[in-house]
């Protein structure tokens, strides 16, 4: 195991090849210097393909625009294990001061996708060294996770064909390097957005009785939205409605005739998600009738709730234990309200999504999507080793299941699907 070994000798005997670690770090820094936005990850994809060429792993590129899919051969006649990484960066001006900071103005890897790509490349290096694999392994390098549409586009391109299970993960600075968080149930919230257009009747600020004030109606709408989560949703079900934009008016002495609001809806339960959307429409209809305004609501459904089924989380937990030790395998203690389009894959195939600790002790833990975000590069070795071990365990399970043999419990007694 890489971390949590019972003795220094055990750790040195099983630690990853330093050459692979160095290559992952070099790739991560190169990608970090040259970040690319969603659907524009051409250079990033080409760097992945360069490594795959050297490893002599066959691949297809240009999937869903800039995606790459590589396939390692395994036992014939059985379905594949899929591992996924995301490629895209964010429209943020970097302020880390790193020697390998972004050279692209206004674009930054502020969410660790440079690390995700590098970890999966490292896993490819480890898997390529295996004399044989119990099942074929598919490596999915996906564009446009930050837009929430990349996974759907890859699925439409058939990347899940012949795939029995799919796994992914995210670097997380809430956990120390050398740990992996494997959580049963909801891991990421659904992520929807809404737009509200209010049409009233403008007029002079001195004669409000002649108007229908869109600012007042909009303000009441914002306040009413706050009661949905606080008074209509079970507190045990985390959910959020946030208004991020409110635009109205042209002058201080003019009552606005129109107002526009935009916001975000997050939930970790599908039924709660639907209730939040219905309630926004209900409040809009009520306020429109109460104040004589016209209110139009548009809800753009984004990524669904990401849910780990317990059986597949058990498989991921077993792989994590073998890499970092049982004491270093944990779970999320609070809800993660961020969205993640890996949820689309889990709607189609069983699998699990984990959080890979990447916080070095004594360093500032800037959050993801911050202009100062960075992570401990030692986490790359953990992620690559985890994916490698998981591919072998899952592959063995697929092989045994599809050839009719019983699947034995794992060495730590983990329940097997």
Secondary structure, 3 states (H helix, E strand, C coil): CCCCCCCHHHHHHHCCCHHHHHHHHHHHHHHHHCCCCCCCCHHHHHHHHHHHHHHCCCEEEEECCCEEEEEECCCCCCCEEEEEEECCCECCCCCCCCCCCCCCCCCECCCCHHHHHHHHHHHHHHHHCCCCCCCCEEEEEECCCCCCCHHHHHHHCCCCCCEEEEEEEEEEEEEECCCEECCCEEEECEEEEEEEEEECECEECCCHHHCECHHHHHHHHHHHHHHHHHHHCCCCCCEEEEEEEEEECCCCCEECCEEEEEEEEEECCHHHHHHHHHHHHHHHHHHHHHHCCEEEEEEEEEECCEEECHHHHHHHHHHHHHHHCHHHEECCCCCCCCCCCHHHHHHHCEEEEEEEEEECCCCCCCCCCCCCCCCCCCHHHHHHHHHHHHHHHHHHHHHHHHCCCCCCCCCCCCCCC
